[in-house]
């Protein structure tokens, strides 16, 4: 039972420490815009998830393909 009470006390202490931070996050504007991928990036992400990627045997082959 003591471990349970200690656990609750520790968590409540952590929560009270985070409360001022939560208020700052809610009140302050974002410093930058969230990143939203463009159409080309979304297409590349979908292809990567579907494993439609190019495979290279060596680093030199990869670099040659990137530089084309």
Backbone as CSV, one residue per row, in Angstrom:
resi,resn,N_x,N_y,N_z,CA_x,CA_y,CA_z,C_x,C_y,C_z
1,UNK,0.822,-1.194,0.000,0.000,0.000,0.000,0.867,1.260,0.000
2,UNK,1.976,1.239,0.700,2.854,2.405,0.749,3.421,2.721,-0.632
3,UNK,3.746,1.684,-1.400,4.268,1.911,-2.757,3.215,2.600,-3.614
4,UNK,1.963,2.190,-3.451,0.873,2.788,-4.220,0.717,4.269,-3.864
5,UNK,0.726,4.587,-2.599,0.602,5.981,-2.152,1.790,6.802,-2.632
6,UNK,2.993,6.228,-2.545,4.190,6.921,-3.029,4.091,7.181,-4.528
7,UNK,3.573,6.186,-5.252,3.414,6.336,-6.695,2.447,7.466,-7.023
8,UNK,1.327,7.517,-6.306,0.357,8.599,-6.522,0.954,9.956,-6.181
9,UNK,1.674,10.023,-5.087,2.286,11.289,-4.667,3.305,11.751,-5.702
10,UNK,4.087,10.826,-6.214,5.095,11.171,-7.220,4.428,11.671,-8.487
11,UNK,3.386,10.988,-8.904,2.696,11.400,-10.129,2.018,12.749,-9.956
12,UNK,1.386,12.975,-8.820,0.714,14.259,-8.615,1.738,15.391,-8.565
13,UNK,2.914,15.126,-8.006,3.982,16.128,-7.988,4.439,16.429,-9.415
14,UNK,4.590,15.401,-10.227,5.001,15.603,-11.619,3.944,16.392,-12.382
15,UNK,2.681,16.093,-12.125,1.599,16.799,-12.804,1.589,18.270,-12.424
16,UNK,1.767,18.575,-11.140,1.767,19.983,-10.717,2.963,20.728,-11.301
17,UNK,4.060,20.038,-11.547,5.210,20.695,-12.181,4.923,20.991,-13.649
18,UNK,4.128,20.161,-14.307,3.840,20.352,-15.721,2.707,21.339,-15.981
19,UNK,1.915,21.643,-14.988,0.763,22.526,-15.192,1.147,23.907,-15.726
20,UNK,2.151,24.590,-15.173,2.523,25.890,-15.753,2.980,25.767,-17.209
21,UNK,3.666,24.697,-17.540,4.116,24.485,-18.912,2.912,24.322,-19.834
22,UNK,1.907,23.607,-19.371,0.690,23.416,-20.150,0.025,24.748,-20.445
23,UNK,-0.018,25.652,-19.467,-0.625,26.965,-19.669,0.145,27.776,-20.700
24,UNK,1.459,27.709,-20.661,2.283,28.435,-21.632,2.030,27.912,-23.032
25,UNK,1.966,26.611,-23.169,1.741,26.004,-24.483,0.392,26.426,-25.044
26,UNK,-0.623,26.494,-24.204,-1.955,26.865,-24.665,-2.063,28.347,-24.993
27,UNK,-1.333,29.196,-24.298,-1.479,30.636,-24.463,-0.549,31.233,-25.516
28,UNK,0.605,30.649,-25.733,1.581,31.220,-26.652,1.329,30.744,-28.084
29,UNK,1.524,31.642,-29.055,1.401,31.206,-30.450,2.575,30.297,-30.824
30,UNK,2.371,29.513,-31.843,3.450,28.637,-32.295,4.569,29.481,-32.896
31,UNK,5.791,29.078,-32.675,6.937,29.824,-33.194,7.141,29.579,-34.677
32,UNK,6.647,28.460,-35.169,6.775,28.162,-36.595,5.527,27.407,-37.035
33,UNK,5.302,27.393,-38.307,4.161,26.670,-38.854,4.462,25.178,-38.861
34,UNK,3.466,24.344,-38.601,3.713,22.900,-38.695,4.035,22.530,-40.138
35,UNK,4.883,21.559,-40.293,5.289,21.159,-41.636,4.197,20.325,-42.290
36,UNK,3.781,20.748,-43.462,2.783,20.018,-44.234,3.452,19.623,-45.544
37,UNK,3.555,18.316,-45.801,4.268,17.880,-47.007,3.520,18.273,-48.280
38,UNK,4.293,18.594,-49.314,3.681,18.919,-50.602,3.324,17.619,-51.333
39,UNK,2.708,17.744,-52.491,2.220,16.577,-53.238,3.346,15.624,-53.609
40,UNK,4.502,16.166,-53.998,5.637,15.321,-54.391,6.131,14.493,-53.193
41,UNK,6.187,15.113,-52.030,6.633,14.412,-50.829,5.630,13.342,-50.418
42,UNK,4.342,13.657,-50.497,3.301,12.680,-50.151,3.392,11.475,-51.077
43,UNK,3.600,11.729,-52.370,3.735,10.633,-53.345,4.933,9.760,-52.996
44,UNK,6.051,10.371,-52.672,7.258,9.616,-52.310,7.033,8.804,-51.039
45,UNK,6.328,9.372,-50.073,6.044,8.652,-48.827,5.173,7.427,-49.095
46,UNK,4.157,7.590,-49.950,3.285,6.452,-50.297,4.063,5.360,-51.009
47,UNK,4.922,5.765,-51.950,5.727,4.778,-52.680,6.662,4.031,-51.733
48,UNK,7.228,4.724,-50.792,8.134,4.085,-49.838,7.374,3.080,-48.969
49,UNK,6.177,3.443,-48.540,5.375,2.521,-47.722,4.963,1.282,-48.507
50,UNK,4.785,1.440,-49.822,4.398,0.313,-50.671,5.625,-0.434,-51.212
51,UNK,6.792,-0.047,-50.729,8.060,-0.671,-51.135,8.342,-0.492,-52.627
52,UNK,7.863,0.598,-53.207,8.140,0.905,-54.604,9.370,1.805,-54.688
53,UNK,10.441,1.343,-54.135,11.664,2.134,-54.094,12.739,1.483,-54.955
54,UNK,13.740,2.240,-55.279,14.866,1.737,-56.051,15.910,1.173,-55.110
55,UNK,16.391,-0.015,-55.426,17.429,-0.627,-54.603,18.776,-0.490,-55.304
56,UNK,19.812,-0.260,-54.519,21.172,-0.102,-55.042,22.090,-1.090,-54.346
57,UNK,23.022,-1.625,-55.095,23.954,-2.595,-54.520,25.118,-1.922,-53.815
58,UNK,25.487,-0.732,-54.280,26.626,-0.045,-53.672,26.271,1.423,-53.427
59,UNK,27.075,2.045,-52.598,26.918,3.477,-52.340,27.161,4.269,-53.623
60,UNK,28.110,3.829,-54.413,28.409,4.512,-55.671,27.197,4.490,-56.597
61,UNK,26.494,3.372,-56.666,25.276,3.291,-57.489,24.209,4.265,-56.967
62,UNK,24.064,4.316,-55.650,23.096,5.236,-55.053,23.445,6.678,-55.393
63,UNK,24.698,7.042,-55.211,25.116,8.422,-55.477,24.949,8.766,-56.956
64,UNK,25.255,7.812,-57.824,25.088,8.062,-59.262,23.616,8.314,-59.589
65,UNK,22.717,7.582,-58.942,21.286,7.767,-59.185,20.817,9.106,-58.602
66,UNK,21.332,9.503,-57.466,20.927,10.776,-56.857,21.404,11.971,-57.660
67,UNK,22.542,11.842,-58.280,23.125,12.964,-59.018,22.567,13.108,-60.425
68,UNK,21.731,12.180,-60.858,21.156,12.238,-62.230,20.079,13.267,-62.287
